[in-house]
Amino acid sequence: MPPLLLLLIIVLGGRTDTPLESRPDWARYYDHGALNGTFLLWDLHEGTMAAYHPARADSAFSPASTFKIFNSLVALETGAIADVDDTLRWDGVKRRIPARNADHTMRSAMRSSVVWFYQEVARRIGAERMQDFIDRVGYGNRDIGGGIDLFWLSGNLRITPRQQVEFLKRLHDGDLPFSSRSIATVRDIMVVERTNEHILRGKTGWADQDGRSIGWFVGYLERGNEVYLFANCLDMRSEKDASLRLGITRAILQDLGLIERPD
């Protein structure tokens, strides 16, 4: 890649100038607009980007566990974790979700969103190397204040839904300062669903920020040569709303004819 182009990517953080089309009709997926949230969809094949609640698409929130995508890339690149199937021993502290109270690999930790695993990974990476990669990629506001094992949870890191899909496009394109091996491995562990028609990759997140519970589901859908990047970001009123992170995403993609409805 030419040095000037690389510099522009770093400075701009992968920013796209694709116009954002407003989709107020998507309010029906958010309790007819009573639930505060946004859904951003970027169709790379058509070169279009659409969003329900466009202003929120450019509002910054804690990435919470969606940061596991980035954390995984840095861990593999630095050797903090040699392989996604290497095991870290559970620390013995019992958490609310039983699946997290066990030994984990990166593959299983991504699937079960195991916070302690990725906190240990971040400690192994260290603040200096983490900040270097954050700056080189231009991830969110680039602020890792608040502790090396907390900055993406209760610390200072913030990212907008638009920045999420811009980062994911670069992951899909392989346009990031990581090896092809690290990128391919992380793409693989992000797979949520694979059918004969499509591959759905993504990661959920749940952050407590400014007295609100912020829910995320970010990722991308591949249908042959077509790619659709998305970010669902909503204020969750209770734990019952956690299922809406995936539920709203699936409903919109189904209604657009991009994924099949269950039999």
N, C-alpha and C positions, 0 to 999 in steps of 0.2 A: 504494500500500500504506500503511495507517495507520502512523504513526511508531512507536507502541508495539509493533505486530506486527513491524516491521522490527528494532527493538531486541532483541526476544526471539529472533528468528532469529539475529542476530549473536551474542548471548550464548550461546545454546544450540548454535550451529553446526549447526542443522538437525536436532538430535537427535530421534529418534523413540522413542516409548514402546511401539511394537509389540512384543508378547511374542515371544520367540525360542524356537521349537520345536526340540528336539534331534532330529537324524536320524542315529543311530548306524549305521543300515543303509548310509549312504553311505561307510562305512569301506572297502567293497570297491573303491571307485575309487582309494583310496590304498594299494594293495597290501595290502588287508584290514587296514588300520590300522598297518602297519609303517612307512609313510611319514608323517611328521608334517605335518599340514596342516589347513586348514579350508575348507569351501565354504559360503558364505552366499547364500541366495536369498530375495529379497523380491518377493512377488507383489502388485503394487499393485491388481490387479483384485479379488482375494479379501481383501486386507488382511492377509496372513500373511507371516511371516518364519521361515525354517528354516535350521538350520546343522548341519553335521557339525563336531564339536569346538567347541561354543559358547564355551568359555573363551578359545580362541584368537581367536574373532571379536571379542573385546574387548581383545585384546593389541595393542600398538603396534609397528609396524615401519617401517623406512625405505620411503618410497613408490617410490623408484627412478624408473624411467621412466614409471610411471603418473602422475607429476607433470607430464608433458608435456601432459596435458589442461588442468590449471590454468595452466601456463606459457603455453600457446597463448592462453588467454582474456586473460591480462594483456597479452601481447605485442600482440594485436590492439586491445585497449582503449586502450593507451597510445600506439600508433603505433610501437612498437619494430619491428614488422613491419607494413607497410602492407596487405599482402594475402598470402593463403596461397600464391599462385603467384609471389611475388617470390623471386628467387634469392639465396642467400648463397654466396659463393665458398669452396670447400674450402681449408683452411689448409695443405694439403700434407703433413700428418702422417699417415702410414699407420697405420690401425687394423686390428685382427684381422679384422673383417668387411668384405669387399671393397665391399659396397654403400654403405658409409659413406665411402669414399674417393673422393668426387665432389662437385660442386656440388649443392646441395639447395634445394628450396622447403620451406615448412612442411608442405605436403601430403605430399611424398615423405619428409621427415624424420620425420613421425609414422608413416608406413607402415614405414620401415626403422629406426625408433628410433635416430635419429642424435644421439648425445650431444653432439658438438661444436657442432652447430647450435643446440641448446637452451641450451647454456652461453653461446654468444654472445648469444642472445636475452635471457637473464637478465642478462648484463652491461649490455646496452642498457637494460633496464628499470631496473636499479639497486636497491640494497637498500632505500632509503626507500619507493619506490613498491611494490616487491614485498611488503614488510612490511605496508604499508597494506592491500593487497588480501587478504593472508593473514588479517589481523585482521578485516577487514570480513566475510569469508566464514566465518571460524572454522575454517580448514582444519587438521585434525590438532591437533598440540600448539602450532602457530603459531610454532615456533622455527626461524629461518633462520640460526642460528649455524653457522659452519664454512666460510663463503665464499659469495659470491653465485652462483658457478658450481658449487658443490659441495654446498650444504646439503641437497638432496634425494637426493644420492647417498651421500656419506660424512660428511655433516654431521649436524646435530641434529634435522632434521625427522622426525617420526614420525606415523603414522596407523594406525588400526585398520581391519580389514575392515568393521566396521559403519559407521565414519565414511566409508569409501570409498563405500558404497552410499547413505548419506545425502547425500553431496555429489553423487553422480550423479543422485539423484532431483531435487535442486534444478536441476541442469543440464537434465534432461529437462523439468521444469516451467517452466523459464525464470525461476526464483526465485533469481537471483544478481545481484550488483551490477555487471553487465556489460550492454552494449547487446544488443538482440535480434539485431543483425547478428553480433556476436562470438560469441554463443551458438549461433546457427544455423550459422555457419561451422565452429566446433569440432565440433558434432554431425556435420556432414558429413564431416570428415576422420577421424572416429573409425570410420566404417563399415568393418567387417571383411568382411561378407558381406550380400548383398542377394538375395533370391529373391522369387517370387510370393507366398510365404507369410509371410516374416519379414524383418526387418532386424536384424542383429547389430552392435552398436557396442562397441568396447572398446579396451583398451591393456594390453600386457604390461609387466612390470618385472622387473629382476633386481638385487638388492642384496647386497653382502657386509656382514654386520652381526654383530658379536660372534662372529666365527669361523664363521658360518653363511652359506650362500647362500640367500637368500630369493627365491622366485619368486612373481610376481603375474600374474593376469589379471583385470581388472575391467571392467565395462561393463553394458550392458543390452540386452535382447531385446524387440523390438516385434512383436507379432502382431495386426494390426488395432488394436483399442482396448485390447488387453492389453499390459502392460509388466511385465517381470521383470528386476529389478536383481540383479547378482551380484558376488561377490568370491571368487576362488580364491587362497589364499595358502598356500604350502607351503615346507618346507625341501628344497632340491634337493641330492641327494647327489653328483651329477656333472652334466656338461653334458648327458648323455643325458636327464636329468629335465626339461630346459627345455621339451620338447615337451608335458609333462604339464600345463603351465599352460593351454594351449588344449584339450589332449586330454581331461582330466578334465571340464572345463567342457562340452565338446561331448557327452561320454558321458552326463552327468547330464541335460542338456537334452533329449537324444534319448530317454533312457529315460523321461522325464516326458512325452514326446510333444509337446514344445514346438518342436523343430526336426526336420526330416526326416532320416532316415538316407540315406546315399549309395546310389545304385543299385548 
